[in-house]
Amino acid sequence: MKAGMGKRTLSLLLILVLLCGLAPAVLAAGASLSNFRKVNEYPEGQFTDVKDGDWFAEYVEAGYEFGLIKGTSESTYSPDNNITIAQSITLAARLHAIFNTGSESFVQGSPWYQVYVDYAVENGIIGANEYSNYDAKATRAQFACILAAAFPDTALKKINAVAYGAIPDVTGNEYYGASVYKLYNAGVLTGSDGYGTFHPTNNIKRSEVAAIVTRMADTGLRKTYTLISKTDPAVPGNQTNPPVFDYLIGKVTEIGEEAENGVYRCELGTHRDSATGADYTTFIDYNSKSNKFYAFLQVSAPAYNVKGTAGFTVTRSLGASFKGDYNAKLGGISVASGTFTLNSKRLGKDDSIKLISVSGIAGASLVSPLLVRGTAELVQDIQDQLLEGSDYSVHDLGFVLK
């Protein structure tokens, strides 16, 4: 009798131990964004086509660590490649499963994507027979619809105030409109420029996929922003932007910081003048209220006891000439201001700058060399930091590097 009681007691203890061991797993299985955890290590240089400084690099790394995305090979990610409807549904199904259960355990059959399609239909991510060709490339609109349905509204909380009609090419009345505005307001989508242009009919790129998927899983990667109202060219006096400036607006507002209300600041680069030991740091400001770019240069030359800034307005001109305003300050005191023209074919040469007007205590002998060096460094930094990887060059800004 005592032996039997001992065995039963031991059995009960074992059951309790097992239950205690299982408790954390049971708790973790509840629907929550905390179910997304890092499951992989991302070695430095994992993908040869994803470099530090690429706007999508942090998202590729995060997606790889979460186990949500993979490369197209062991060493490549192919950021400019597109994905299919089937791959889009696969990502949505995996996101949904991990969010709701803490894991995903799909077993592929034939065709390989059928298990994901069945799951997506069963869980209301897509409708039955909604897509006739799963091998077709997904558009940005289709991808937004599929991904937005992977999470409940509680997991896509509103952190931005993007009203219907604010996105230039999405009114909100389209079949995909509600999904797009939901993802914009949740900080998952930001648009391709400061206006929030979405390009719904474009095919989705793998670089964009990485950003969207990881922002879905990690709220720390979601973006807060205020869209810029696009100038209506039909109104007299308004000037439309050449496409390159729309692109720059998007880049500056994406990678820069909002220094003050409506003003975005982006540091482009720092250069050392070996002859004088001076440091030149170039910046771009975009003022969304006045719809203007301001480029400025900070100069620090300890040997000459010089520390100040020179600023000049970046004008919207597709011609070869470039006009700017400058305001040079030393020690916080304005010492010279005026306007200048830049001969883009002589950029960086002593005769590249022609001062139109000079006022202040400093003369042309101080201002001209500062602008010569500053514009050369600025254009180089715009080319390297903002235009790299785009379809634009400094020629589109009216600059020519020699």
Protein Blocks (a to p, Z undefined) as FASTA:
>chain_A
ZZmmmmmmmmmmmmmmmmmmmmmmmmmmpgcfklpccfbdcdehkbmkbcehiaklmmmm
mmmmnopaccfbfkbgolmbccdfklmmmmmmmmmmmmmnopacddcdddfklmmmmmmm
mnomacehkbfblkbccdfklmmmmmmmmpcfklmccfbdcdehkamklgolamklmmmm
mmmmnomagbjbfnopaolmbccdfklmmmmmmmmmmmklpccddddddddfkbghiacd
dfklmmmmmmmmmmmccfbghiacddfbdcddfknopacdddddddfklopacddddddd
fknopacdddddddddfbfbdcddddddeehiafbgcdddddfklgoiaklpccfbdcdj
bdfklmmmmmmmmmmmmmmmmmmmmmgopabdfklnopacZZ
